[in-house]
Amino acid sequence: MDLLHITYILRSTPKDIDAIFDLYDQATEYQKKTGGGLYWQGFERSLIQKEMEENRHFKIMVDGQLACTFCIAHQDPLIWKEKDKDPAVYIHRIATNPALRGNSYVKHIVSWATAFARANQRSFVRMDTGSGNEKLNNYYISCGFNYLGVTQLEDTSGLPKHYEHGSFSLFEIPVN
């Protein structure tokens, strides 16, 4: 990334919601082309609004432009099962502006999430993704995550629709 570009991670606000959904739509189209058959199937606006109200939805701004968005959770028992008892921060729904892809935003998110986890006495930064996309798995590993393997979900109630089918790769970073 050019040093003239300044990257900021900020809380998302309600005025960002249309731009965020535009990124989600573009990310879904990209997933359909590259993700091995598992892709996002839409999200309820109320979910995103709730995350914003709970200060868990974030955006990355570069030179005043929305470059990327993501959210965090403090618990994720349906996906992480017994490991959810560990104090962790969970990263979800990373979506990058296609015009700005290739600028290592996940590495910015990992750095931010690791600092957030330390400041909030969390032992891990974790994330999941649909299994079967080795290129994406390897990218997450290159960002510092340890690949933990694949899980099948028994209970998907309360999760976005794309969790209803398929298996999911799990990743974590221990926070020291």
C-alpha positions in Angstrom: 0.0 0.0 0.0 1.3 3.5 -0.9 2.4 5.4 2.2 0.2 8.3 1.1 -2.9 6.2 1.8 -4.1 6.4 5.4 -6.1 3.5 6.8 -8.5 4.0 9.6 -10.6 1.5 11.5 -13.7 3.2 12.8 -17.1 2.1 14.2 -19.7 1.8 11.5 -22.7 4.2 11.8 -26.3 4.0 10.5 -25.4 6.3 7.7 -22.9 3.6 6.4 -25.5 0.9 6.1 -26.3 1.2 2.4 -22.6 1.3 1.5 -22.0 -1.8 3.8 -24.8 -3.7 2.1 -23.4 -2.7 -1.3 -20.0 -4.3 -0.2 -21.9 -7.4 1.0 -23.6 -7.7 -2.4 -20.3 -7.3 -4.2 -18.5 -9.8 -1.8 -21.3 -12.3 -2.4 -20.8 -12.1 -6.2 -17.1 -12.6 -5.7 -17.7 -15.6 -3.4 -20.0 -17.2 -6.1 -17.1 -17.0 -8.5 -14.3 -18.1 -6.2 -15.7 -19.7 -3.0 -16.3 -23.3 -4.0 -20.1 -23.1 -3.8 -20.6 -21.7 -0.3 -21.5 -18.0 -0.3 -23.4 -15.4 1.7 -27.1 -15.5 1.2 -28.0 -12.0 2.5 -28.2 -10.5 5.9 -31.0 -8.8 7.8 -30.6 -5.0 8.2 -31.7 -5.4 11.8 -28.7 -7.6 12.4 -26.3 -5.0 11.2 -28.1 -2.2 13.0 -27.9 -4.2 16.3 -24.2 -4.8 15.8 -23.8 -1.0 15.3 -25.8 -0.3 18.4 -23.6 -2.7 20.3 -20.4 -1.1 18.9 -19.4 -4.3 17.2 -19.5 -3.3 13.5 -16.5 -1.6 12.0 -15.3 -0.1 8.7 -12.0 0.6 7.3 -11.7 3.9 5.6 -8.9 4.8 3.2 -8.6 8.3 1.9 -12.2 8.9 2.9 -13.5 5.9 1.0 -15.1 2.8 2.5 -12.5 0.1 1.8 -13.6 -2.8 4.0 -16.2 -3.7 6.7 -16.3 -6.4 9.4 -17.9 -7.1 12.7 -16.9 -8.8 15.9 -18.6 -11.0 18.5 -17.6 -11.7 22.1 -19.2 -15.2 22.0 -19.8 -17.6 19.2 -21.1 -20.9 20.8 -23.0 -22.3 17.8 -19.8 -22.3 15.7 -17.1 -22.8 18.3 -19.0 -25.1 20.6 -17.0 -26.0 23.8 -14.1 -23.7 22.7 -16.5 -20.7 23.1 -15.8 -21.0 26.9 -12.4 -19.5 26.1 -12.3 -15.7 26.3 -12.0 -14.7 22.6 -13.0 -12.1 20.1 -14.6 -13.4 16.9 -14.2 -11.7 13.5 -17.1 -12.0 11.1 -18.2 -10.8 7.7 -15.1 -9.2 6.2 -16.1 -7.5 2.9 -13.7 -5.5 0.8 -14.4 -2.9 -1.8 -13.4 -4.6 -5.1 -11.6 -1.5 -6.3 -9.3 -1.7 -3.3 -8.8 -5.5 -3.1 -5.2 -6.6 -2.5 -4.3 -4.1 0.2 -4.1 -6.6 3.0 -7.0 -5.3 5.0 -7.3 -8.6 6.9 -3.8 -7.9 8.2 -5.0 -4.5 9.5 -8.1 -6.2 11.0 -5.9 -8.9 12.7 -3.6 -6.2 14.2 -6.6 -4.2 15.4 -8.4 -7.3 16.8 -5.3 -8.6 18.6 -4.9 -5.2 20.3 -8.6 -5.2 21.1 -8.3 -8.7 22.5 -5.4 -7.8 24.7 -7.1 -4.6 26.0 -10.2 -6.7 26.8 -8.5 -9.7 28.5 -9.3 -12.1 25.6 -7.0 -15.0 24.9 -7.8 -15.6 21.3 -8.8 -13.9 18.0 -10.9 -16.3 16.0 -12.7 -16.5 12.8 -14.4 -19.1 10.5 -15.1 -19.4 6.8 -16.8 -21.9 4.5 -14.4 -24.8 4.0 -13.1 -25.8 0.6 -11.5 -22.5 -0.4 -7.8 -23.4 0.0 -6.6 -20.0 -1.4 -8.6 -18.2 1.3 -7.5 -20.6 4.0 -3.9 -20.0 3.0 -4.4 -16.2 3.0 -5.8 -16.4 6.6 -2.8 -18.4 7.6 -0.5 -15.8 6.0 -2.3 -13.2 8.2 -1.2 -15.0 11.3 -4.1 -17.4 12.0 -3.5 -21.0 12.9 -5.8 -23.4 10.9 -7.7 -25.6 13.4 -9.6 -27.8 11.0 -13.2 -28.2 9.8 -16.4 -28.2 11.8 -20.0 -29.2 11.0 -22.7 -27.2 12.7 -25.6 -29.0 14.4 -27.6 -26.0 15.4 -27.7 -23.0 13.0 -30.7 -21.2 14.6 -29.8 -17.5 15.0 -27.0 -17.7 12.4 -27.0 -16.2 8.9 -28.5 -18.4 6.3 -25.2 -19.5 4.7 -24.4 -21.5 7.8 -27.3 -23.9 7.2 -25.3 -26.0 4.7 -21.7 -27.1 4.5 -18.7 -27.3 6.7 -16.6 -24.5 8.1 -12.9 -23.9 8.6 -11.8 -22.6 11.9 -8.9 -20.3 12.6 -7.4 -18.7 15.7 -4.6 -16.6 16.9 -3.5 -16.9 20.5 -3.1 -13.5 22.2 -0.1 -13.3 24.5 
